[in-house]
Amino acid sequence: MKQKILTTLIWAAIFALTFVGNAGAAFPEKTITIIVVAAPGGSTDLSSRMLAKRMTEILKVPVMVENKVGGGGFIGGAAMHSSPPDGYTIGIHASSHFNLAHFLRKPPYDIFTQTPIMSYGIYPFTFAVKADSPIKTFKDFIEYVKANPGQVSLSTSNPDSMENLPIWMLEDKLGLKIKLVPYQGGAPAVAAVLGGHAHAFTGVGEAIPHIRDGSLRGLATYLDERMPGLPNIPTLKELGYDVVVESRLSVYGPPNVPKDTVKILQDAFHKAMDSPDFKKVCQSFEVTPSFMDAAQIDKYHRDLAAKTKPILIKLGKIKE
């Protein structure tokens, strides 16, 4: 009997020590998964992979990227949102998730309850056509649309992406009717133009390598300033259209991730931005590296949503 009691006490002690050890384990101690809702091969996918590669070295645990494409980003977003709030499953968001999809499609979760971690870059919004297109300038495109209302197709990465907002604004300002054709990511949207299935492309960095190699012609950017690596592409503002749109690449976690875990992830991502591989990808896609901490990116997206809502109401996309 004494032997059984002693054995029981020993096992209880082992269990207690194991529990205490696990409870006090420092984050991270296992693989971290970054869910990317964009298609493989684009700026969002590749930039996150370069960050993950460097973070594996920084955090001493595997940091993996998992692409979950579809549903306008909701499939991957829902998977991340419903994950345990322990920091081991996080996701990459574009600003469109907060101020377009949030209003237009009512995602099956409240994105503003998710945990902000940081922001690492600004998308290079680009309008492009195939190199052999008879459309030589952005004004040529506008005239072509006016002459062919509803017949000119414009490929885009998503029905609710930020690159669509300037097109809607131009439609409203100029009385245009453009046929937006959404694809599951920027890479297939570019392929549609290269294959002759769409007249033009509105999107982010996926067009940049093709503009550089001469297979696409960049006609405009929606940013406030010209892109440093492509200084010949004018802004819409320069061309006389009062339209400026920006979108950020940001990292979020499920609701209620602990603050100390957020700080570890935020600092690791920030440090990973010094990676030469990350900088090279950003340069190739004209993504501007730009750090915001958790509080800053949370405020940025809340303010952006507040500014965008009245525009969408005016455009008739949502009701007041």
C-alpha positions as CSV (number, residue, x, y, z in Angstrom):
1,M,0.0,0.0,0.0
2,K,2.8,2.4,1.0
3,Q,4.5,1.6,-2.3
4,K,1.4,2.4,-4.3
5,I,0.9,5.7,-2.4
6,L,4.6,6.6,-3.0
7,T,4.2,5.8,-6.7
8,T,1.1,7.9,-6.9
9,L,2.8,10.9,-5.2
10,I,5.8,10.6,-7.5
11,W,3.6,10.7,-10.6
12,A,1.6,13.6,-9.2
13,A,4.8,15.5,-8.6
14,I,6.0,14.8,-12.2
15,F,2.6,16.0,-13.6
16,A,2.7,19.1,-11.5
17,L,6.3,20.0,-12.5
18,T,5.3,19.4,-16.2
19,F,2.3,21.6,-15.9
20,V,4.2,24.4,-14.2
21,G,7.0,24.1,-16.8
22,N,4.5,24.3,-19.6
23,A,2.6,27.2,-18.0
24,G,5.7,29.2,-17.7
25,A,7.2,28.3,-21.1
26,A,8.4,31.3,-23.0
27,F,6.8,32.2,-26.3
28,P,7.5,30.8,-28.9
29,E,8.3,27.2,-28.4
30,K,6.8,25.7,-31.6
31,T,6.0,26.5,-35.2
32,I,4.4,29.8,-36.0
33,T,2.0,29.8,-39.1
34,I,1.4,33.0,-41.1
35,I,-1.8,32.7,-43.1
36,V,-1.6,34.6,-46.4
37,V,-4.9,35.1,-48.2
38,A,-3.2,36.1,-51.5
39,A,-2.1,33.8,-54.3
40,P,1.5,32.4,-54.3
41,G,4.0,34.3,-56.3
42,G,2.8,37.9,-55.7
43,S,4.1,40.7,-53.5
44,T,2.1,39.8,-50.4
45,D,3.1,36.1,-50.6
46,L,6.8,36.6,-51.3
47,S,7.4,39.5,-48.9
48,S,5.8,37.5,-46.1
49,R,8.0,34.5,-47.0
50,M,11.1,36.5,-46.7
51,L,10.0,37.8,-43.3
52,A,9.2,34.3,-42.2
53,K,12.6,33.1,-43.3
54,R,14.4,35.7,-41.2
55,M,12.0,35.3,-38.2
56,T,12.9,31.6,-38.1
57,E,16.4,32.6,-37.4
58,I,15.4,35.3,-34.9
59,L,12.8,33.3,-32.9
60,K,14.6,29.9,-33.1
61,V,11.4,28.2,-34.2
62,P,10.0,27.4,-37.7
63,V,7.9,30.3,-39.1
64,M,5.9,29.0,-42.0
65,V,3.6,30.7,-44.6
66,E,0.4,29.0,-45.6
67,N,-1.7,30.3,-48.5
68,K,-5.4,30.1,-48.0
69,V,-6.9,31.7,-51.1
70,G,-10.6,32.2,-51.9
71,G,-13.8,33.8,-50.7
72,G,-12.4,37.3,-51.2
73,G,-9.9,36.6,-48.4
74,F,-12.6,35.3,-46.0
75,I,-11.5,31.7,-46.0
76,G,-8.0,32.5,-44.8
77,G,-9.3,35.3,-42.6
78,A,-11.8,33.1,-40.9
79,A,-9.2,30.4,-40.3
80,M,-6.9,32.9,-38.6
81,H,-9.7,34.6,-36.7
82,S,-10.9,31.3,-35.1
83,S,-7.4,30.1,-34.1
84,P,-6.4,30.0,-30.5
85,P,-5.2,33.4,-29.3
86,D,-1.7,32.2,-28.5
87,G,0.3,33.8,-31.3
88,Y,1.1,30.6,-33.2
89,T,-1.4,31.4,-36.0
90,I,-1.3,34.9,-37.4
91,G,-2.2,36.4,-40.7
92,I,-1.3,39.1,-43.3
93,H,-4.0,41.7,-44.0
94,A,-4.3,44.3,-46.7
95,S,-6.0,47.6,-45.8
96,S,-8.9,46.6,-48.1
97,H,-10.0,44.0,-45.5
98,F,-10.7,46.9,-43.1
99,N,-12.3,49.5,-45.2
100,L,-13.8,47.7,-48.2
101,A,-14.6,44.1,-47.5
102,H,-15.6,45.2,-44.0
103,F,-18.4,47.4,-45.5
104,L,-19.2,45.7,-48.8
105,R,-19.3,42.0,-48.0
106,K,-19.9,41.7,-44.2
107,P,-17.2,39.1,-43.3
108,P,-18.3,36.2,-41.0
109,Y,-16.1,37.8,-38.2
110,D,-15.5,41.3,-36.9
111,I,-12.0,42.2,-38.2
112,F,-11.7,45.1,-35.7
113,T,-11.7,42.6,-32.9
114,Q,-8.6,40.9,-34.2
115,T,-5.2,41.7,-32.5
116,P,-3.0,44.2,-34.4
117,I,0.7,43.3,-34.4
118,M,2.4,45.5,-36.9
119,S,2.6,46.9,-40.4
120,Y,5.6,46.4,-42.7
121,G,4.9,47.9,-46.1
122,I,2.9,50.0,-48.5
123,Y,1.5,48.5,-51.7
124,P,2.6,50.0,-55.1
125,F,-0.8,50.5,-56.7
126,T,-0.4,50.3,-60.5
127,F,-2.5,50.5,-63.6
128,A,-1.0,48.7,-66.6
129,V,-1.8,47.3,-70.1
130,K,-0.1,44.8,-72.3
131,A,2.9,46.2,-74.1
132,D,1.4,45.9,-77.5
133,S,-1.9,47.5,-76.5
134,P,-3.1,50.5,-78.6
135,I,-3.7,52.2,-75.3
136,K,-0.5,54.3,-74.7
137,T,-1.5,56.5,-71.8
138,F,-4.1,56.6,-69.0
139,K,-6.0,59.3,-70.8
140,D,-6.2,56.9,-73.9
141,F,-7.8,54.4,-71.6
142,I,-10.4,56.8,-70.3
143,E,-11.3,57.8,-73.9
144,Y,-11.5,54.1,-74.9
145,V,-13.8,53.4,-72.0
146,K,-16.0,56.4,-73.0
147,A,-16.2,55.0,-76.5
148,N,-17.0,51.5,-75.3
149,P,-19.1,51.8,-72.1
150,G,-19.3,48.5,-70.2
151,Q,-17.1,46.7,-72.7
152,V,-13.6,47.4,-71.4
153,S,-12.4,44.7,-69.0
154,L,-10.1,45.5,-66.1
155,S,-8.6,42.6,-64.1
156,T,-8.2,42.9,-60.4
157,S,-7.0,40.6,-57.6
158,N,-10.3,40.7,-55.6
159,P,-13.8,42.2,-55.8
160,D,-13.1,44.2,-52.7
161,S,-9.4,45.1,-53.1
162,M,-8.3,48.7,-52.5
163,E,-7.1,49.0,-56.1
164,N,-10.7,49.0,-57.2
165,L,-11.6,52.1,-55.1
166,P,-9.8,54.6,-57.4
167,I,-11.6,53.0,-60.4
168,W,-15.0,53.4,-58.7
169,M,-14.1,57.0,-57.9
170,L,-13.1,57.7,-61.5
171,E,-16.3,56.0,-62.8
172,D,-18.3,58.4,-60.5
173,K,-16.3,61.5,-61.3
174,L,-16.2,61.0,-65.1
175,G,-19.4,59.1,-65.7
176,L,-17.6,55.9,-66.9
177,K,-18.7,52.3,-66.9
178,I,-15.8,49.8,-66.6
179,K,-16.1,46.0,-66.4
180,L,-14.1,44.9,-63.3
181,V,-13.1,41.2,-63.5
182,P,-11.8,39.8,-60.1
183,Y,-9.3,37.0,-59.9
184,Q,-8.0,35.0,-56.9
185,G,-4.9,37.2,-56.5
186,G,-2.7,39.7,-58.3
187,A,-0.6,37.1,-60.1
188,P,-3.5,35.5,-62.0
189,A,-5.0,39.0,-62.6
190,V,-1.7,40.0,-64.4
191,A,-1.7,36.7,-66.3
192,A,-5.2,37.6,-67.7
193,V,-3.8,40.8,-69.2
194,L,-0.7,39.1,-70.6
195,G,-2.9,36.4,-72.1
196,G,-5.2,38.9,-73.8
197,H,-8.2,38.1,-71.5
198,A,-8.5,41.6,-70.1
199,H,-7.8,45.1,-71.5
200,A,-5.9,46.3,-68.4
201,F,-4.8,45.5,-64.9
202,T,-5.5,47.4,-61.7
203,G,-3.5,46.1,-58.7
204,V,-0.3,46.1,-56.7
205,G,3.2,44.9,-57.2
206,E,2.5,41.8,-59.4
207,A,2.6,44.0,-62.5
208,I,6.0,45.6,-61.6
209,P,8.4,42.8,-62.9
210,H,6.4,42.7,-66.2
211,I,6.6,46.5,-66.6
212,R,10.4,46.2,-66.1
213,D,10.8,43.4,-68.6
214,G,8.7,45.2,-71.2
215,S,5.7,42.8,-71.4
216,L,3.4,45.3,-69.7
217,R,3.2,49.1,-69.9
218,G,2.6,51.0,-66.7
219,L,0.2,53.9,-67.2
220,A,-0.4,55.3,-63.7
221,T,0.0,54.8,-60.0
222,Y,-2.7,55.7,-57.4
223,L,-0.1,56.7,-54.8
224,D,0.6,60.3,-53.7
225,E,4.1,60.2,-55.3
226,R,5.7,58.3,-58.2
227,M,7.4,55.0,-57.4
228,P,11.2,55.4,-57.0
229,G,12.0,52.4,-59.2
230,L,9.6,53.4,-61.9
231,P,9.8,57.2,-62.1
232,N,8.3,57.4,-65.5
233,I,4.9,56.2,-64.3
234,P,2.8,59.3,-63.3
235,T,0.3,59.5,-60.5
236,L,-3.4,60.0,-61.1
237,K,-3.1,63.3,-59.3
238,E,-0.4,64.5,-61.8
239,L,-2.7,63.5,-64.6
240,G,-5.4,65.8,-63.4
241,Y,-7.5,63.2,-61.5
242,D,-8.0,64.1,-57.8
243,V,-7.7,60.5,-56.7
244,V,-5.1,59.1,-54.2
245,V,-5.4,55.7,-52.6
246,E,-2.9,53.9,-50.3
247,S,-3.0,50.4,-48.8
248,R,-0.7,48.7,-46.2
249,L,0.5,45.2,-45.6
250,S,-0.1,44.4,-41.9
251,V,0.1,41.5,-39.5
252,Y,-2.8,40.6,-37.2
253,G,-3.6,37.8,-34.8
254,P,-6.9,36.3,-33.5
255,P,-8.8,38.3,-30.9
256,N,-7.2,38.5,-27.5
257,V,-3.6,37.6,-28.2
258,P,-1.6,38.5,-25.0
259,K,0.3,41.8,-25.1
260,D,3.6,40.2,-24.3
261,T,3.2,37.8,-27.2
262,V,2.3,40.7,-29.5
263,K,5.4,42.5,-28.4
264,I,7.6,39.5,-29.2
265,L,6.1,39.1,-32.6
266,Q,6.1,42.8,-33.4
267,D,9.8,43.1,-32.5
268,A,10.7,40.0,-34.5
269,F,8.9,41.3,-37.6
270,H,10.5,44.7,-37.2
271,K,14.0,43.1,-37.0
272,A,13.2,40.8,-39.9
273,M,12.6,43.9,-42.1
274,D,16.4,44.4,-42.2
275,S,16.7,41.1,-44.1
276,P,18.4,41.6,-47.5
277,D,16.0,39.0,-49.0
278,F,13.0,41.0,-47.8
279,K,14.4,44.3,-49.1
280,K,15.1,42.7,-52.5
281,V,11.5,41.4,-52.8
282,C,10.2,44.8,-51.8
283,Q,12.4,46.5,-54.4
284,S,11.4,44.1,-57.2
285,F,7.7,44.8,-56.5
286,E,8.1,48.4,-55.6
287,V,6.7,47.7,-52.1
288,T,7.8,50.5,-49.7
289,P,9.0,49.1,-46.4
290,S,7.3,51.0,-43.7
291,F,7.0,50.0,-40.0
292,M,4.0,50.7,-37.8
293,D,3.6,49.2,-34.3
294,A,0.5,47.6,-33.1
295,A,-1.1,50.8,-31.7
296,Q,-0.3,52.8,-34.8
297,I,-1.7,50.3,-37.4
298,D,-4.8,49.8,-35.3
299,K,-5.4,53.6,-35.4
300,Y,-4.5,53.8,-39.1
301,H,-7.1,51.3,-40.1
302,R,-9.8,52.7,-37.9
303,D,-9.2,56.2,-39.3
304,L,-9.1,54.8,-42.8
305,A,-12.4,53.0,-42.4
306,A,-14.0,56.2,-41.1
307,K,-12.8,58.1,-44.1
308,T,-13.7,55.5,-46.7
309,K,-17.3,54.9,-45.5
310,P,-18.7,58.2,-46.7
311,I,-17.0,57.7,-50.1
312,L,-18.7,54.3,-50.5
313,I,-22.0,55.8,-49.5
314,K,-21.6,58.6,-52.1
315,L,-20.6,56.0,-54.7
316,G,-23.8,54.0,-53.9
317,K,-21.8,50.9,-52.8
318,I,-23.4,50.9,-49.4
319,K,-26.3,52.5,-47.6
320,E,-25.9,55.0,-44.8
